[in-house]
Amino acid sequence: MIEMNDQDFEEWLEIFMPMIRNKLKNTSFQEREDLEQELKIKIHEKADMLLCQDAPGFWEFVADLVNKL
């Protein structure tokens, strides 16, 4: 499991911000700030979810694969 601190999250946001700003141009001016906050929250939630998932080890993967056959 990987922990993501605030600095890591800020770095991720810097990567996504040009795309977010570009897409926000399609939104009305009054709703841009709210939508930007919602997108940042969703990015944080999804990053936490993905980073907290444990990948199976090799033998766990093989055992699971054999059980599915």
PDB file of N, CA, C, O and CB in Angstrom:
ATOM      1  N   MET A   1       0.844  -1.178   0.000  1.00  0.00           N
ATOM      2  CA  MET A   1       0.000   0.000   0.000  1.00  0.00           C
ATOM      3  C   MET A   1       0.891   1.242   0.000  1.00  0.00           C
ATOM      4  O   MET A   1       1.860   1.319   0.755  1.00  0.00           O
ATOM      5  CB  MET A   1      -0.961  -0.002   1.223  1.00  0.00           C
ATOM      6  N   ILE A   2       0.560   2.196  -0.837  1.00  0.00           N
ATOM      7  CA  ILE A   2       1.333   3.422  -0.969  1.00  0.00           C
ATOM      8  C   ILE A   2       0.542   4.568  -0.351  1.00  0.00           C
ATOM      9  O   ILE A   2      -0.647   4.734  -0.623  1.00  0.00           O
ATOM     10  CB  ILE A   2       1.670   3.717  -2.460  1.00  0.00           C
ATOM     11  N   GLU A   3       1.210   5.348   0.477  1.00  0.00           N
ATOM     12  CA  GLU A   3       0.575   6.527   1.074  1.00  0.00           C
ATOM     13  C   GLU A   3       0.860   7.744   0.196  1.00  0.00           C
ATOM     14  O   GLU A   3       1.971   7.900  -0.312  1.00  0.00           O
ATOM     15  CB  GLU A   3       1.087   6.764   2.533  1.00  0.00           C
ATOM     16  N   MET A   4      -0.131   8.594   0.020  1.00  0.00           N
ATOM     17  CA  MET A   4       0.047   9.802  -0.771  1.00  0.00           C
ATOM     18  C   MET A   4      -0.117  11.001   0.155  1.00  0.00           C
ATOM     19  O   MET A   4      -1.179  11.199   0.745  1.00  0.00           O
ATOM     20  CB  MET A   4      -0.967   9.861  -1.961  1.00  0.00           C
ATOM     21  N   ASN A   5       0.945  11.800   0.278  1.00  0.00           N
ATOM     22  CA  ASN A   5       0.857  12.987   1.132  1.00  0.00           C
ATOM     23  C   ASN A   5       0.382  14.187   0.303  1.00  0.00           C
ATOM     24  O   ASN A   5       0.157  14.072  -0.902  1.00  0.00           O
ATOM     25  CB  ASN A   5       2.235  13.292   1.800  1.00  0.00           C
ATOM     26  N   ASP A   6       0.237  15.317   0.957  1.00  0.00           N
ATOM     27  CA  ASP A   6      -0.279  16.515   0.286  1.00  0.00           C
ATOM     28  C   ASP A   6       0.626  16.981  -0.845  1.00  0.00           C
ATOM     29  O   ASP A   6       0.145  17.440  -1.881  1.00  0.00           O
ATOM     30  CB  ASP A   6      -0.454  17.639   1.289  1.00  0.00           C
ATOM     31  N   GLN A   7       1.926  16.864  -0.652  1.00  0.00           N
ATOM     32  CA  GLN A   7       2.856  17.297  -1.693  1.00  0.00           C
ATOM     33  C   GLN A   7       2.716  16.414  -2.934  1.00  0.00           C
ATOM     34  O   GLN A   7       2.738  16.914  -4.059  1.00  0.00           O
ATOM     35  CB  GLN A   7       4.309  17.262  -1.171  1.00  0.00           C
ATOM     36  N   ASP A   8       2.573  15.108  -2.730  1.00  0.00           N
ATOM     37  CA  ASP A   8       2.372  14.205  -3.860  1.00  0.00           C
ATOM     38  C   ASP A   8       1.082  14.540  -4.601  1.00  0.00           C
ATOM     39  O   ASP A   8       1.034  14.533  -5.831  1.00  0.00           O
ATOM     40  CB  ASP A   8       2.344  12.750  -3.383  1.00  0.00           C
ATOM     41  N   PHE A   9       0.034  14.834  -3.823  1.00  0.00           N
ATOM     42  CA  PHE A   9      -1.242  15.176  -4.446  1.00  0.00           C
ATOM     43  C   PHE A   9      -1.122  16.461  -5.256  1.00  0.00           C
ATOM     44  O   PHE A   9      -1.685  16.562  -6.346  1.00  0.00           O
ATOM     45  CB  PHE A   9      -2.337  15.321  -3.383  1.00  0.00           C
ATOM     46  N   GLU A  10      -0.397  17.437  -4.737  1.00  0.00           N
ATOM     47  CA  GLU A  10      -0.198  18.695  -5.472  1.00  0.00           C
ATOM     48  C   GLU A  10       0.540  18.441  -6.783  1.00  0.00           C
ATOM     49  O   GLU A  10       0.231  19.065  -7.799  1.00  0.00           O
ATOM     50  CB  GLU A  10       0.586  19.711  -4.611  1.00  0.00           C
ATOM     51  N   GLU A  11       1.511  17.533  -6.769  1.00  0.00           N
ATOM     52  CA  GLU A  11       2.234  17.202  -7.995  1.00  0.00           C
ATOM     53  C   GLU A  11       1.302  16.548  -9.014  1.00  0.00           C
ATOM     54  O   GLU A  11       1.377  16.843 -10.206  1.00  0.00           O
ATOM     55  CB  GLU A  11       3.419  16.272  -7.685  1.00  0.00           C
ATOM     56  N   TRP A  12       0.428  15.666  -8.545  1.00  0.00           N
ATOM     57  CA  TRP A  12      -0.552  15.040  -9.438  1.00  0.00           C
ATOM     58  C   TRP A  12      -1.478  16.099 -10.031  1.00  0.00           C
ATOM     59  O   TRP A  12      -1.787  16.067 -11.222  1.00  0.00           O
ATOM     60  CB  TRP A  12      -1.376  13.970  -8.682  1.00  0.00           C
ATOM     61  N   LEU A  13      -1.912  17.026  -9.199  1.00  0.00           N
ATOM     62  CA  LEU A  13      -2.805  18.071  -9.700  1.00  0.00           C
ATOM     63  C   LEU A  13      -2.126  18.933 -10.755  1.00  0.00           C
ATOM     64  O   LEU A  13      -2.761  19.339 -11.728  1.00  0.00           O
ATOM     65  CB  LEU A  13      -3.288  18.946  -8.553  1.00  0.00           C
ATOM     66  N   GLU A  14      -0.844  19.212 -10.570  1.00  0.00           N
ATOM     67  CA  GLU A  14      -0.110  20.003 -11.562  1.00  0.00           C
ATOM     68  C   GLU A  14      -0.117  19.304 -12.920  1.00  0.00           C
ATOM     69  O   GLU A  14      -0.150  19.958 -13.962  1.00  0.00           O
ATOM     70  CB  GLU A  14       1.340  20.245 -11.096  1.00  0.00           C
ATOM     71  N   ILE A  15      -0.087  17.983 -12.902  1.00  0.00           N
ATOM     72  CA  ILE A  15      -0.126  17.221 -14.151  1.00  0.00           C
ATOM     73  C   ILE A  15      -1.496  17.352 -14.814  1.00  0.00           C
ATOM     74  O   ILE A  15      -1.587  17.508 -16.032  1.00  0.00           O
ATOM     75  CB  ILE A  15       0.203  15.734 -13.891  1.00  0.00           C
ATOM     76  N   PHE A  16      -2.555  17.289 -14.016  1.00  0.00           N
ATOM     77  CA  PHE A  16      -3.910  17.296 -14.550  1.00  0.00           C
ATOM     78  C   PHE A  16      -4.482  18.690 -14.797  1.00  0.00           C
ATOM     79  O   PHE A  16      -5.437  18.823 -15.562  1.00  0.00           O
ATOM     80  CB  PHE A  16      -4.805  16.563 -13.622  1.00  0.00           C
ATOM     81  N   MET A  17      -3.935  19.723 -14.180  1.00  0.00           N
ATOM     82  CA  MET A  17      -4.537  21.059 -14.261  1.00  0.00           C
ATOM     83  C   MET A  17      -4.672  21.609 -15.680  1.00  0.00           C
ATOM     84  O   MET A  17      -5.709  22.201 -15.980  1.00  0.00           O
ATOM     85  CB  MET A  17      -3.726  22.012 -13.452  1.00  0.00           C
ATOM     86  N   PRO A  18      -3.693  21.453 -16.570  1.00  0.00           N
ATOM     87  CA  PRO A  18      -3.914  21.973 -17.931  1.00  0.00           C
ATOM     88  C   PRO A  18      -5.123  21.324 -18.611  1.00  0.00           C
ATOM     89  O   PRO A  18      -5.882  21.999 -19.306  1.00  0.00           O
ATOM     90  CB  PRO A  18      -2.664  21.747 -18.787  1.00  0.00           C
ATOM     91  N   MET A  19      -5.299  20.028 -18.413  1.00  0.00           N
ATOM     92  CA  MET A  19      -6.438  19.338 -19.003  1.00  0.00           C
ATOM     93  C   MET A  19      -7.744  19.801 -18.345  1.00  0.00           C
ATOM     94  O   MET A  19      -8.747  20.003 -19.029  1.00  0.00           O
ATOM     95  CB  MET A  19      -6.273  17.810 -18.862  1.00  0.00           C
ATOM     96  N   ILE A  20      -7.729  19.966 -17.028  1.00  0.00           N
ATOM     97  CA  ILE A  20      -8.926  20.423 -16.314  1.00  0.00           C
ATOM     98  C   ILE A  20      -9.320  21.816 -16.790  1.00  0.00           C
ATOM     99  O   ILE A  20     -10.489  22.064 -17.086  1.00  0.00           O
ATOM    100  CB  ILE A  20      -8.686  20.424 -14.785  1.00  0.00           C
ATOM    101  N   ARG A  21      -8.355  22.720 -16.865  1.00  0.00           N
ATOM    102  CA  ARG A  21      -8.659  24.092 -17.300  1.00  0.00           C
ATOM    103  C   ARG A  21      -9.194  24.125 -18.729  1.00  0.00           C
ATOM    104  O   ARG A  21     -10.100  24.893 -19.052  1.00  0.00           O
ATOM    105  CB  ARG A  21      -7.407  24.972 -17.196  1.00  0.00           C
ATOM    106  N   ASN A  22      -8.620  23.283 -19.567  1.00  0.00           N
ATOM    107  CA  ASN A  22      -9.078  23.223 -20.952  1.00  0.00           C
ATOM    108  C   ASN A  22     -10.529  22.750 -21.021  1.00  0.00           C
ATOM    109  O   ASN A  22     -11.329  23.302 -21.776  1.00  0.00           O
ATOM    110  CB  ASN A  22      -8.175  22.292 -21.776  1.00  0.00           C
ATOM    111  N   LYS A  23     -10.860  21.745 -20.245  1.00  0.00           N
ATOM    112  CA  LYS A  23     -12.230  21.219 -20.252  1.00  0.00           C
ATOM    113  C   LYS A  23     -13.212  22.178 -19.585  1.00  0.00           C
ATOM    114  O   LYS A  23     -14.390  22.205 -19.940  1.00  0.00           O
ATOM    115  CB  LYS A  23     -12.277  19.865 -19.551  1.00  0.00           C
ATOM    116  N   LEU A  24     -12.739  22.958 -18.627  1.00  0.00           N
ATOM    117  CA  LEU A  24     -13.627  23.903 -17.943  1.00  0.00           C
ATOM    118  C   LEU A  24     -14.087  25.031 -18.857  1.00  0.00           C
ATOM    119  O   LEU A  24     -15.074  25.704 -18.562  1.00  0.00           O
ATOM    120  CB  LEU A  24     -12.929  24.486 -16.730  1.00  0.00           C
ATOM    121  N   LYS A  25     -13.389  25.239 -19.953  1.00  0.00           N
ATOM    122  CA  LYS A  25     -13.805  26.271 -20.907  1.00  0.00           C
ATOM    123  C   LYS A  25     -15.161  25.937 -21.519  1.00  0.00           C
ATOM    124  O   LYS A  25     -15.856  26.822 -22.021  1.00  0.00           O
ATOM    125  CB  LYS A  25     -12.754  26.431 -22.016  1.00  0.00           C
ATOM    126  N   ASN A  26     -15.538  24.655 -21.477  1.00  0.00           N
ATOM    127  CA  ASN A  26     -16.834  24.230 -22.013  1.00  0.00           C
ATOM    128  C   ASN A  26     -17.964  24.414 -21.006  1.00  0.00           C
ATOM    129  O   ASN A  26     -19.121  24.119 -21.307  1.00  0.00           O
ATOM    130  CB  ASN A  26     -16.767  22.776 -22.444  1.00  0.00           C
ATOM    131  N   THR A  27     -17.633  24.898 -19.813  1.00  0.00           N
ATOM    132  CA  THR A  27     -18.603  25.061 -18.729  1.00  0.00           C
ATOM    133  C   THR A  27     -18.902  26.543 -18.546  1.00  0.00           C
ATOM    134  O   THR A  27     -18.052  27.396 -18.799  1.00  0.00           O
ATOM    135  CB  THR A  27     -18.073  24.438 -17.401  1.00  0.00           C
ATOM    136  N   SER A  28     -20.106  26.835 -18.109  1.00  0.00           N
ATOM    137  CA  SER A  28     -20.462  28.236 -17.880  1.00  0.00           C
ATOM    138  C   SER A  28     -19.553  28.839 -16.811  1.00  0.00           C
ATOM    139  O   SER A  28     -19.088  28.146 -15.905  1.00  0.00           O
ATOM    140  CB  SER A  28     -21.949  28.363 -17.459  1.00  0.00           C
ATOM    141  N   PHE A  29     -19.314  30.133 -16.936  1.00  0.00           N
ATOM    142  CA  PHE A  29     -18.379  30.824 -16.050  1.00  0.00           C
ATOM    143  C   PHE A  29     -18.769  30.688 -14.580  1.00  0.00           C
ATOM    144  O   PHE A  29     -17.899  30.562 -13.718  1.00  0.00           O
ATOM    145  CB  PHE A  29     -18.298  32.292 -16.425  1.00  0.00           C
ATOM    146  N   GLN A  30     -20.068  30.713 -14.288  1.00  0.00           N
ATOM    147  CA  GLN A  30     -20.536  30.665 -12.903  1.00  0.00           C
ATOM    148  C   GLN A  30     -20.258  29.312 -12.244  1.00  0.00           C
ATOM    149  O   GLN A  30     -20.151  29.234 -11.020  1.00  0.00           O
ATOM    150  CB  GLN A  30     -22.025  30.966 -12.850  1.00  0.00           C
ATOM    151  N   GLU A  31     -20.144  28.267 -13.030  1.00  0.00           N
ATOM    152  CA  GLU A  31     -19.990  26.925 -12.469  1.00  0.00           C
ATOM    153  C   GLU A  31     -18.561  26.396 -12.527  1.00  0.00           C
ATOM    154  O   GLU A  31     -18.297  25.307 -12.018  1.00  0.00           O
ATOM    155  CB  GLU A  31     -20.894  25.976 -13.188  1.00  0.00           C
ATOM    156  N   ARG A  32     -17.650  27.120 -13.121  1.00  0.00           N
ATOM    157  CA  ARG A  32     -16.286  26.622 -13.307  1.00  0.00           C
ATOM    158  C   ARG A  32     -15.568  26.322 -12.003  1.00  0.00           C
ATOM    159  O   ARG A  32     -14.944  25.269 -11.863  1.00  0.00           O
ATOM    160  CB  ARG A  32     -15.489  27.616 -14.087  1.00  0.00           C
ATOM    161  N   GLU A  33     -15.651  27.238 -11.051  1.00  0.00           N
ATOM    162  CA  GLU A  33     -14.930  27.053  -9.792  1.00  0.00           C
ATOM    163  C   GLU A  33     -15.447  25.828  -9.035  1.00  0.00           C
ATOM    164  O   GLU A  33     -14.664  25.043  -8.502  1.00  0.00           O
ATOM    165  CB  GLU A  33     -15.058  28.309  -8.915  1.00  0.00           C
ATOM    166  N   ASP A  34     -16.766  25.673  -8.995  1.00  0.00           N
ATOM    167  CA  ASP A  34     -17.352  24.515  -8.313  1.00  0.00           C
ATOM    168  C   ASP A  34     -16.944  23.215  -8.997  1.00  0.00           C
ATOM    169  O   ASP A  34     -16.584  22.240  -8.337  1.00  0.00           O
ATOM    170  CB  ASP A  34     -18.884  24.632  -8.276  1.00  0.00           C
ATOM    171  N   LEU A  35     -17.005  23.212 -10.316  1.00  0.00           N
ATOM    172  CA  LEU A  35     -16.650  22.012 -11.056  1.00  0.00           C
ATOM    173  C   LEU A  35     -15.169  21.679 -10.889  1.00  0.00           C
ATOM    174  O   LEU A  35     -14.798  20.511 -10.779  1.00  0.00           O
ATOM    175  CB  LEU A  35     -16.989  22.184 -12.534  1.00  0.00           C
ATOM    176  N   GLU A  36     -14.329  22.707 -10.871  1.00  0.00           N
ATOM    177  CA  GLU A  36     -12.898  22.481 -10.660  1.00  0.00           C
ATOM    178  C   GLU A  36     -12.651  21.820  -9.305  1.00  0.00           C
ATOM    179  O   GLU A  36     -11.849  20.892  -9.205  1.00  0.00           O
ATOM    180  CB  GLU A  36     -12.121  23.810 -10.756  1.00  0.00           C
ATOM    181  N   GLN A  37     -13.329  22.290  -8.272  1.00  0.00           N
ATOM    182  CA  GLN A  37     -13.183  21.681  -6.947  1.00  0.00           C
ATOM    183  C   GLN A  37     -13.670  20.242  -6.948  1.00  0.00           C
ATOM    184  O   GLN A  37     -13.032  19.369  -6.360  1.00  0.00           O
ATOM    185  CB  GLN A  37     -13.947  22.490  -5.898  1.00  0.00           C
ATOM    186  N   GLU A  38     -14.788  19.991  -7.600  1.00  0.00           N
ATOM    187  CA  GLU A  38     -15.321  18.628  -7.664  1.00  0.00           C
ATOM    188  C   GLU A  38     -14.351  17.696  -8.391  1.00  0.00           C
ATOM    189  O   GLU A  38     -14.149  16.557  -7.971  1.00  0.00           O
ATOM    190  CB  GLU A  38     -16.689  18.620  -8.367  1.00  0.00           C
ATOM    191  N   LEU A  39     -13.758  18.178  -9.472  1.00  0.00           N
ATOM    192  CA  LEU A  39     -12.798  17.359 -10.210  1.00  0.00           C
ATOM    193  C   LEU A  39     -11.566  17.057  -9.367  1.00  0.00           C
ATOM    194  O   LEU A  39     -11.053  15.938  -9.400  1.00  0.00           O
ATOM    195  CB  LEU A  39     -12.387  18.057 -11.503  1.00  0.00           C
ATOM    196  N   LYS A  40     -11.088  18.036  -8.618  1.00  0.00           N
ATOM    197  CA  LYS A  40      -9.941  17.809  -7.739  1.00  0.00           C
ATOM    198  C   LYS A  40     -10.271  16.778  -6.667  1.00  0.00           C
ATOM    199  O   LYS A  40      -9.446  15.923  -6.346  1.00  0.00           O
ATOM    200  CB  LYS A  40      -9.497  19.124  -7.086  1.00  0.00           C
ATOM    201  N   ILE A  41     -11.472  16.860  -6.118  1.00  0.00           N
ATOM    202  CA  ILE A  41     -11.893  15.890  -5.105  1.00  0.00           C
ATOM    203  C   ILE A  41     -11.950  14.493  -5.708  1.00  0.00           C
ATOM    204  O   ILE A  41     -11.483  13.535  -5.093  1.00  0.00           O
ATOM    205  CB  ILE A  41     -13.267  16.276  -4.514  1.00  0.00           C
ATOM    206  N   LYS A  42     -12.513  14.367  -6.896  1.00  0.00           N
ATOM    207  CA  LYS A  42     -12.618  13.059  -7.550  1.00  0.00           C
ATOM    208  C   LYS A  42     -11.242  12.493  -7.872  1.00  0.00           C
ATOM    209  O   LYS A  42     -11.013  11.295  -7.705  1.00  0.00           O
ATOM    210  CB  LYS A  42     -13.451  13.167  -8.832  1.00  0.00           C
ATOM    211  N   ILE A  43     -10.328  13.333  -8.329  1.00  0.00           N
ATOM    212  CA  ILE A  43      -8.968  12.870  -8.611  1.00  0.00           C
ATOM    213  C   ILE A  43      -8.331  12.351  -7.334  1.00  0.00           C
ATOM    214  O   ILE A  43      -7.680  11.306  -7.346  1.00  0.00           O
ATOM    215  CB  ILE A  43      -8.109  14.005  -9.223  1.00  0.00           C
ATOM    216  N   HIS A  44      -8.511  13.067  -6.235  1.00  0.00           N
ATOM    217  CA  HIS A  44      -7.945  12.645  -4.949  1.00  0.00           C
ATOM    218  C   HIS A  44      -8.558  11.322  -4.502  1.00  0.00           C
ATOM    219  O   HIS A  44      -7.837  10.429  -4.057  1.00  0.00           O
ATOM    220  CB  HIS A  44      -8.175  13.727  -3.872  1.00  0.00           C
ATOM    221  N   GLU A  45      -9.872  11.184  -4.615  1.00  0.00           N
ATOM    222  CA  GLU A  45     -10.540   9.946  -4.211  1.00  0.00           C
ATOM    223  C   GLU A  45     -10.064   8.765  -5.043  1.00  0.00           C
ATOM    224  O   GLU A  45      -9.769   7.702  -4.497  1.00  0.00           O
ATOM    225  CB  GLU A  45     -12.056  10.093  -4.336  1.00  0.00           C
ATOM    226  N   LYS A  46      -9.986   8.938  -6.346  1.00  0.00           N
ATOM    227  CA  LYS A  46      -9.571   7.839  -7.222  1.00  0.00           C
ATOM    228  C   LYS A  46      -8.111   7.481  -7.007  1.00  0.00           C
ATOM    229  O   LYS A  46      -7.757   6.302  -7.028  1.00  0.00           O
ATOM    230  CB  LYS A  46      -9.805   8.206  -8.685  1.00  0.00           C
ATOM    231  N   ALA A  47      -7.258   8.476  -6.801  1.00  0.00           N
ATOM    232  CA  ALA A  47      -5.843   8.194  -6.537  1.00  0.00           C
ATOM    233  C   ALA A  47      -5.698   7.415  -5.235  1.00  0.00           C
ATOM    234  O   ALA A  47      -4.931   6.455  -5.168  1.00  0.00           O
ATOM    235  CB  ALA A  47      -5.024   9.507  -6.472  1.00  0.00           C
ATOM    236  N   ASP A  48      -6.428   7.822  -4.203  1.00  0.00           N
ATOM    237  CA  ASP A  48      -6.394   7.086  -2.934  1.00  0.00           C
ATOM    238  C   ASP A  48      -6.857   5.649  -3.126  1.00  0.00           C
ATOM    239  O   ASP A  48      -6.239   4.717  -2.612  1.00  0.00           O
ATOM    240  CB  ASP A  48      -7.271   7.783  -1.882  1.00  0.00           C
ATOM    241  N   MET A  49      -7.942   5.474  -3.867  1.00  0.00           N
ATOM    242  CA  MET A  49      -8.476   4.138  -4.087  1.00  0.00           C
ATOM    243  C   MET A  49      -7.463   3.265  -4.824  1.00  0.00           C
ATOM    244  O   MET A  49      -7.231   2.120  -4.436  1.00  0.00           O
ATOM    245  CB  MET A  49      -9.790   4.211  -4.872  1.00  0.00           C
ATOM    246  N   LEU A  50      -6.862   3.800  -5.884  1.00  0.00           N
ATOM    247  CA  LEU A  50      -5.919   3.014  -6.674  1.00  0.00           C
ATOM    248  C   LEU A  50      -4.635   2.720  -5.910  1.00  0.00           C
ATOM    249  O   LEU A  50      -4.083   1.626  -6.023  1.00  0.00           O
ATOM    250  CB  LEU A  50      -5.592   3.737  -7.961  1.00  0.00           C
ATOM    251  N   LEU A  51      -4.159   3.682  -5.140  1.00  0.00           N
ATOM    252  CA  LEU A  51      -2.915   3.480  -4.410  1.00  0.00           C
ATOM    253  C   LEU A  51      -3.086   2.561  -3.204  1.00  0.00           C
ATOM    254  O   LEU A  51      -2.114   1.958  -2.750  1.00  0.00           O
ATOM    255  CB  LEU A  51      -2.364   4.808  -3.960  1.00  0.00           C
ATOM    256  N   CYS A  52      -4.287   2.446  -2.686  1.00  0.00           N
ATOM    257  CA  CYS A  52      -4.534   1.599  -1.515  1.00  0.00           C
ATOM    258  C   CYS A  52      -4.791   0.149  -1.884  1.00  0.00           C
ATOM    259  O   CYS A  52      -4.812  -0.716  -1.008  1.00  0.00           O
ATOM    260  CB  CYS A  52      -5.707   2.131  -0.731  1.00  0.00           C
ATOM    261  N   GLN A  53      -4.986  -0.130  -3.155  1.00  0.00           N
ATOM    262  CA  GLN A  53      -5.221  -1.508  -3.567  1.00  0.00           C
ATOM    263  C   GLN A  53      -3.911  -2.272  -3.519  1.00  0.00           C
ATOM    264  O   GLN A  53      -2.872  -1.788  -3.968  1.00  0.00           O
ATOM    265  CB  GLN A  53      -5.842  -1.570  -4.984  1.00  0.00           C
ATOM    266  N   ASP A  54      -3.979  -3.468  -2.968  1.00  0.00           N
ATOM    267  CA  ASP A  54      -2.800  -4.323  -2.927  1.00  0.00           C
ATOM    268  C   ASP A  54      -2.820  -5.260  -4.129  1.00  0.00           C
ATOM    269  O   ASP A  54      -3.809  -5.952  -4.372  1.00  0.00           O
ATOM    270  CB  ASP A  54      -2.741  -5.128  -1.600  1.00  0.00           C
ATOM    271  N   ALA A  55      -1.739  -5.274  -4.866  1.00  0.00           N
ATOM    272  CA  ALA A  55      -1.619  -6.192  -5.984  1.00  0.00           C
ATOM    273  C   ALA A  55      -1.262  -7.570  -5.440  1.00  0.00           C
ATOM    274  O   ALA A  55      -0.494  -7.679  -4.485  1.00  0.00           O
ATOM    275  CB  ALA A  55      -0.555  -5.698  -7.009  1.00  0.00           C
ATOM    276  N   PRO A  56      -1.813  -8.623  -6.040  1.00  0.00           N
ATOM    277  CA  PRO A  56      -1.480  -9.962  -5.550  1.00  0.00           C
ATOM    278  C   PRO A  56      -0.035 -10.312  -5.887  1.00  0.00           C
ATOM    279  O   PRO A  56       0.529  -9.833  -6.870  1.00  0.00           O
ATOM    280  CB  PRO A  56      -2.434 -11.012  -6.150  1.00  0.00           C
ATOM    281  N   GLY A  57       0.538 -11.148  -5.055  1.00  0.00           N
ATOM    282  CA  GLY A  57       1.872 -11.657  -5.345  1.00  0.00           C
ATOM    283  C   GLY A  57       1.803 -12.645  -6.497  1.00  0.00           C
ATOM    284  O   GLY A  57       0.716 -13.006  -6.948  1.00  0.00           O
ATOM    285  N   PHE A  58       2.948 -13.079  -6.968  1.00  0.00           N
ATOM    286  CA  PHE A  58       2.990 -13.986  -8.116  1.00  0.00           C
ATOM    287  C   PHE A  58       2.229 -15.271  -7.838  1.00  0.00           C
ATOM    288  O   PHE A  58       1.400 -15.693  -8.644  1.00  0.00           O
ATOM    289  CB  PHE A  58       4.432 -14.308  -8.486  1.00  0.00           C
ATOM    290  N   TRP A  59       2.509 -15.894  -6.696  1.00  0.00           N
ATOM    291  CA  TRP A  59       1.882 -17.182  -6.393  1.00  0.00           C
ATOM    292  C   TRP A  59       0.392 -17.025  -6.115  1.00  0.00           C
ATOM    293  O   TRP A  59      -0.391 -17.921  -6.430  1.00  0.00           O
ATOM    294  CB  TRP A  59       2.568 -17.836  -5.195  1.00  0.00           C
ATOM    295  N   GLU A  60      -0.003 -15.921  -5.541  1.00  0.00           N
ATOM    296  CA  GLU A  60      -1.435 -15.664  -5.356  1.00  0.00           C
ATOM    297  C   GLU A  60      -2.128 -15.529  -6.709  1.00  0.00           C
ATOM    298  O   GLU A  60      -3.237 -16.028  -6.904  1.00  0.00           O
ATOM    299  CB  GLU A  60      -1.657 -14.387  -4.510  1.00  0.00           C
ATOM    300  N   PHE A  61      -1.465 -14.854  -7.634  1.00  0.00           N
ATOM    301  CA  PHE A  61      -2.004 -14.686  -8.974  1.00  0.00           C
ATOM    302  C   PHE A  61      -2.144 -16.031  -9.670  1.00  0.00           C
ATOM    303  O   PHE A  61      -3.175 -16.310 -10.283  1.00  0.00           O
ATOM    304  CB  PHE A  61      -1.115 -13.755  -9.796  1.00  0.00           C
ATOM    305  N   VAL A  62      -1.110 -16.871  -9.579  1.00  0.00           N
ATOM    306  CA  VAL A  62      -1.138 -18.189 -10.212  1.00  0.00           C
ATOM    307  C   VAL A  62      -2.243 -19.047  -9.597  1.00  0.00           C
ATOM    308  O   VAL A  62      -2.990 -19.703 -10.322  1.00  0.00           O
ATOM    309  CB  VAL A  62       0.233 -18.893 -10.069  1.00  0.00           C
ATOM    310  N   ALA A  63      -2.353 -19.049  -8.265  1.00  0.00           N
ATOM    311  CA  ALA A  63      -3.383 -19.844  -7.596  1.00  0.00           C
ATOM    312  C   ALA A  63      -4.774 -19.372  -8.013  1.00  0.00           C
ATOM    313  O   ALA A  63      -5.660 -20.193  -8.250  1.00  0.00           O
ATOM    314  CB  ALA A  63      -3.224 -19.760  -6.063  1.00  0.00           C
ATOM    315  N   ASP A  64      -4.970 -18.083  -8.102  1.00  0.00           N
ATOM    316  CA  ASP A  64      -6.261 -17.539  -8.515  1.00  0.00           C
ATOM    317  C   ASP A  64      -6.565 -17.918  -9.956  1.00  0.00           C
ATOM    318  O   ASP A  64      -7.703 -18.250 -10.288  1.00  0.00           O
ATOM    319  CB  ASP A  64      -6.282 -16.014  -8.353  1.00  0.00           C
ATOM    320  N   LEU A  65      -5.562 -17.870 -10.802  1.00  0.00           N
ATOM    321  CA  LEU A  65      -5.727 -18.235 -12.206  1.00  0.00           C
ATOM    322  C   LEU A  65      -6.087 -19.706 -12.339  1.00  0.00           C
ATOM    323  O   LEU A  65      -6.968 -20.058 -13.125  1.00  0.00           O
ATOM    324  CB  LEU A  65      -4.450 -17.928 -12.996  1.00  0.00           C
ATOM    325  N   VAL A  66      -5.419 -20.570 -11.583  1.00  0.00           N
ATOM    326  CA  VAL A  66      -5.699 -22.007 -11.624  1.00  0.00           C
ATOM    327  C   VAL A  66      -7.114 -22.282 -11.122  1.00  0.00           C
ATOM    328  O   VAL A  66      -7.811 -23.130 -11.678  1.00  0.00           O
ATOM    329  CB  VAL A  66      -4.666 -22.791 -10.778  1.00  0.00           C
ATOM    330  N   ASN A  67      -7.541 -21.582 -10.087  1.00  0.00           N
ATOM    331  CA  ASN A  67      -8.889 -21.779  -9.554  1.00  0.00           C
ATOM    332  C   ASN A  67      -9.963 -21.363 -10.548  1.00  0.00           C
ATOM    333  O   ASN A  67     -11.058 -21.926 -10.547  1.00  0.00           O
ATOM    334  CB  ASN A  67      -9.059 -21.000  -8.264  1.00  0.00           C
ATOM    335  N   LYS A  68      -9.666 -20.395 -11.387  1.00  0.00           N
ATOM    336  CA  LYS A  68     -10.640 -19.937 -12.376  1.00  0.00           C
ATOM    337  C   LYS A  68     -10.775 -20.915 -13.532  1.00  0.00           C
ATOM    338  O   LYS A  68     -11.803 -20.939 -14.209  1.00  0.00           O
ATOM    339  CB  LYS A  68     -10.249 -18.569 -12.905  1.00  0.00           C
ATOM    340  N   LEU A  69      -9.741 -21.724 -13.764  1.00  0.00           N
ATOM    341  CA  LEU A  69      -9.800 -22.698 -14.857  1.00  0.00           C
ATOM    342  C   LEU A  69     -10.620 -23.848 -14.394  1.00  0.00           C
ATOM    343  O   LEU A  69     -10.818 -24.805 -15.142  1.00  0.00           O
ATOM    344  CB  LEU A  69      -8.394 -23.168 -15.303  1.00  0.00           C
TER     345      LEU A  69
END
